[in-house]
Amino acid sequence: MTGSLDFAGDRGRTEVAWVLPAKTPGKVRTAVLGSTPALEDGETSGTYLVDRQRIRYRAASSPYWIDYAPEDTSKGSASFTNNDPLEFLRGSESPVGGTLLEALTAGKATSHREAPAGGRAYRAELSDSALPLLFPPDLHSHIVLPGPSASLRPPVPLTVEVDAQGRITRAAITVKDAFREDGDLAGFTTLTMDLSLGGHGSDMPSPATSGRVLKATDAVRDIGEVRKGGCIDFATGQRSSRQVVKVPCSGPHDARVLGQHQVAPGKDDAATQARSWAVCGPGVWAWWAPPKDGTGSDVRTTCYEVT
């Protein structure tokens, strides 16, 4: 994550990019990038503009912004599913969430030394209770959260550097055995997070967007709600979702919906997927999901052709 923060205006801009080695296992890629109706995992890069009124998102591959109002991203919103972390991008200690700034108040300093130009460098300890603040909700199933399984783990070493005016310029943690043995990230042994803050007093991030803007209430839909013949893009800014962006078929688009069907579920998810593929036919992608309200015996399958 790179970008700029305006603490007084409670707004920020962040560019998010994931860099994964070519040999990264498929389960790891899905856990890190998220799961969407696209044939591949979620977007590897995009830009978010965050303030208390809205969150705007633009994928690196997209010609437009998506404008999410608070009612679109609030907890329990009917628009989103699967604990989507868009609201996670609003921090409590910083305009943008997901950085070490969210956890620093839980740290306990153990020592410090004088640093150049009148600053200080602190050594501190961070309790496990702060770790969930650093991860989107959809990743919580892969990390060791506070509780019995983490009770024997020592405090997390934390370093913090401040300048002569007491402003934080750097913070870092290294966590051993951070990932659950039964999770998709179990192959990793160490988690390192490093935060650098510079350019204090420079230009504030602009809330303005350049280019076309789509309101989420008008454009973002559950893929099961897109009618036959409708065209869609997959990049919504959500990491784990069955949501898509409805776009005109006259312009560039990721896929065209060929139809919606009710399919009897199989004995497991793989069997249900196989039945969905059979209904959609060869060469056509199928996405199925159980009813949102958990009622009914059939699942809704969307057949679509990726362009």
C-alpha positions in Angstrom: 0.0 0.0 0.0 1.3 3.4 -0.9 -0.5 6.8 -0.8 -1.2 9.8 1.2 -3.2 10.6 4.4 -5.0 13.8 5.5 -5.6 13.3 9.2 -7.3 16.7 9.7 -9.7 16.1 6.8 -10.1 12.4 7.7 -9.4 11.2 4.1 -6.8 9.3 2.2 -5.7 7.8 -1.1 -4.0 4.5 -1.3 -2.7 2.4 -4.2 -2.9 -1.3 -3.3 -0.7 -3.8 -5.2 0.0 -7.5 -4.6 3.2 -9.0 -6.0 3.1 -12.8 -6.1 5.8 -15.1 -7.4 4.9 -17.1 -10.5 4.9 -20.4 -8.6 2.6 -19.3 -5.9 0.1 -22.1 -5.2 -3.5 -21.5 -6.4 -5.0 -21.6 -2.9 -2.6 -19.0 -1.7 -3.4 -16.7 -4.7 -7.1 -17.0 -4.0 -6.6 -16.3 -0.3 -4.5 -13.2 -0.9 -6.3 -11.8 -4.0 -9.8 -12.8 -3.1 -12.4 -14.8 -5.0 -14.7 -13.3 -7.6 -16.7 -14.7 -10.6 -13.7 -14.0 -12.8 -11.9 -17.0 -14.2 -8.8 -15.9 -12.4 -8.4 -14.5 -8.9 -9.1 -10.9 -7.9 -7.3 -7.8 -9.2 -3.6 -7.4 -8.2 -3.7 -3.6 -8.2 -6.1 -0.7 -7.7 -6.6 2.7 -6.2 -9.0 3.6 -3.3 -10.1 7.1 -2.3 -11.4 6.9 1.3 -13.2 9.4 3.5 -16.1 9.3 6.0 -18.7 9.9 3.2 -17.7 7.3 0.6 -15.1 4.9 -0.8 -14.2 5.3 -4.4 -12.3 2.4 -6.2 -10.7 2.1 -9.6 -9.0 -1.1 -10.7 -5.7 -0.6 -12.6 -7.4 -2.2 -15.6 -10.6 -0.2 -15.4 -11.5 3.1 -17.3 -13.9 4.2 -14.5 -14.3 4.7 -10.8 -16.9 3.0 -8.6 -18.5 5.3 -5.9 -19.6 3.5 -2.8 -21.8 5.5 -0.3 -21.9 4.6 3.4 -25.1 2.6 3.0 -23.4 0.5 0.4 -20.6 -0.6 2.7 -22.1 -0.6 6.2 -22.1 -3.8 8.1 -25.2 -5.8 7.3 -25.7 -4.0 3.9 -27.9 -6.1 1.7 -25.7 -5.2 -1.2 -22.6 -7.1 -0.1 -21.8 -10.6 1.1 -19.1 -12.7 2.8 -17.9 -10.0 5.3 -16.4 -8.0 2.4 -13.7 -5.7 3.7 -14.5 -2.5 1.9 -15.5 -0.9 5.2 -12.2 -2.2 6.6 -10.5 0.5 4.5 -11.8 3.1 6.9 -9.4 3.2 9.8 -10.0 4.2 13.4 -6.5 5.6 14.0 -5.9 6.7 10.4 -8.1 7.8 7.5 -7.1 4.5 5.7 -7.3 1.2 7.6 -5.1 -1.9 7.3 -1.8 -0.3 8.3 0.2 -0.6 11.5 -1.2 2.7 12.6 -4.3 0.8 13.7 -2.3 -1.3 16.2 0.2 1.1 17.7 -2.0 2.2 20.6 -2.0 -1.4 21.7 1.8 -1.5 21.9 3.8 -1.1 25.2 7.2 0.5 25.0 10.0 -1.4 26.7 13.0 0.8 25.8 14.1 3.6 23.5 17.2 5.3 22.2 18.0 8.7 20.8 17.9 8.9 17.0 19.5 11.4 14.6 18.0 14.9 14.4 16.4 14.7 17.8 14.1 11.7 17.1 13.7 8.5 19.1 13.6 4.8 18.2 11.4 2.7 20.5 11.3 -1.0 21.1 7.9 -2.2 22.2 5.6 -5.3 22.5 2.3 -5.8 20.7 -0.3 -8.2 22.1 -2.1 -10.7 19.9 -5.3 -8.8 20.5 -4.2 -6.1 18.0 -3.5 -8.5 15.0 -7.1 -8.7 13.8 -7.0 -4.9 13.2 -4.4 -5.4 10.5 -6.2 -8.0 8.4 -9.4 -7.8 6.3 -12.2 -10.0 7.8 -12.0 -12.5 4.9 -8.4 -13.4 5.9 -9.2 -14.0 9.6 -9.8 -17.7 8.9 -6.2 -18.1 7.8 -4.4 -16.3 10.7 -4.0 -17.3 14.4 -6.3 -14.9 16.2 -6.3 -14.2 19.9 -7.6 -17.1 22.0 -6.5 -20.5 23.2 -4.5 -21.3 20.1 -2.5 -18.1 20.5 -2.2 -18.0 24.3 1.3 -19.5 24.3 2.7 -17.1 21.7 4.9 -14.3 23.2 4.1 -10.6 22.5 4.9 -9.4 19.0 8.1 -7.4 18.8 7.3 -3.8 17.6 9.7 -1.0 16.6 8.6 2.6 16.3 10.6 5.6 15.1 9.5 9.2 15.7 11.0 12.5 14.6 12.0 15.4 16.9 8.3 16.6 16.8 7.0 13.2 18.0 5.6 12.3 14.6 5.7 8.7 13.6 8.0 8.0 10.7 8.3 4.3 10.8 6.9 1.2 12.5 7.5 -2.5 11.9 6.5 -5.9 13.3 7.6 -9.5 12.6 5.3 -12.3 13.6 6.3 -15.9 13.8 3.7 -18.7 13.3 1.1 -16.1 12.3 -0.9 -18.5 10.1 -3.2 -21.3 11.0 -2.0 -24.8 10.2 -5.4 -25.6 8.6 -5.5 -22.5 6.6 -4.5 -21.8 3.0 -1.5 -19.7 4.1 0.0 -22.4 6.3 3.1 -22.6 4.0 4.3 -19.3 5.3 6.3 -19.1 8.5 6.8 -15.4 9.0 4.7 -12.3 8.6 6.5 -8.9 8.3 4.7 -5.5 8.2 6.6 -2.3 7.6 5.1 1.2 7.7 7.0 4.3 6.5 5.5 7.8 6.9 7.2 10.8 5.2 6.4 14.1 3.5 4.7 15.6 6.5 3.0 18.8 5.5 3.0 18.1 1.8 -0.1 18.4 -0.5 -3.3 16.8 0.8 -4.8 13.9 -1.1 -7.5 15.2 -3.5 -11.0 13.6 -3.1 -11.7 14.4 -6.8 -11.7 11.6 -9.4 -10.6 11.9 -13.0 -12.7 10.1 -15.6 -16.0 8.4 -15.5 -17.7 7.6 -12.1 -20.3 4.8 -11.6 -22.5 4.9 -8.5 -22.4 1.5 -6.8 -26.1 1.5 -6.2 -26.7 1.7 -9.9 -23.9 -0.4 -11.3 -22.8 -3.1 -8.7 -25.0 -6.1 -8.7 -25.0 -9.7 -7.5 -24.1 -11.7 -10.7 -27.3 -13.7 -10.2 -29.3 -10.5 -10.7 -27.9 -9.7 -14.2 -30.3 -10.5 -16.9 -29.6 -12.5 -20.0 -27.6 -10.5 -22.5 -26.2 -8.1 -19.9 -22.5 -7.3 -19.9 -20.3 -7.2 -16.8 -16.9 -6.4 -15.4 -15.5 -8.4 -12.5 -13.4 -5.7 -10.6 -15.6 -4.2 -7.9 -12.9 -3.4 -5.3 -14.3 -6.2 -3.1 -12.0 -9.0 -2.3 -14.4 -11.9 -1.7 -17.7 -11.4 -3.5 -20.2 -12.6 -6.1 -20.7 -8.9 -7.0 -20.0 -7.6 -10.5 -20.2 -4.2 -12.3 -23.0 -3.9 -14.9 -21.6 -2.1 -18.0 -22.8 -1.3 -21.5 -22.2 -4.1 -24.0 -21.2 -1.4 -26.6 -18.0 -0.8 -24.7 -15.2 -3.0 -23.3 -16.5 -5.7 -20.9 -15.2 -8.8 -19.1 -18.2 -11.1 -19.8 -21.7 -11.4 -21.2 -24.4 -13.2 -19.2 -26.1 -16.0 -21.3 -28.8 -16.9 -18.8 -29.8 -17.8 -15.2 -30.9 -21.2 -14.1 -32.1 -23.0 -10.9 -30.0 -26.0 -10.2 -30.5 -28.8 -7.7 -27.5 -28.9 -5.4 -25.1 -31.9 -5.4 -23.8 -33.8 -2.4 -20.9 -31.2 -2.1 -19.7 -28.0 -3.7 -17.8 -29.8 -6.4 -20.9 -31.8 -7.4 -23.0 -28.6 -7.5 -20.4 -26.9 -9.7 -20.4 -29.9 -12.1 -24.2 -29.7 -12.4 -24.0 -26.0 -13.1 -21.4 -26.6 -15.8 -23.7 -29.2 -17.4 -26.6 -26.8 -17.4 -24.6 -24.0 -19.0 -23.0 -26.2 -21.6 -19.4 -26.6 -23.0 -17.2 -23.5 -23.3 -19.4 -21.5 -21.0 -18.4 -20.5 -17.4 -20.9 -21.2 -14.6 -21.1 -19.4 -11.2 -23.5 -20.6 -8.6 -24.4 -19.4 -5.1 -27.0 -20.5 -2.5 -29.9 -18.1 -1.9 -28.8 -15.1 0.2 -31.5 -15.8 2.8 -30.5 -19.4 3.2 -33.9 -20.7 2.1 -34.9 -22.9 -0.8 -33.4 -26.1 -2.0 -32.1 -25.0 -5.4 -29.1 -22.8 -6.2 -29.1 -20.0 -8.7 -26.5 -20.6 -11.5 -25.4 -17.9 -13.9 -24.0 -18.9 -17.2 -21.7 -16.4 -18.8 -19.1 -16.1 -21.6 -15.8 -14.4 -20.9 -14.8 -12.0 -23.6 
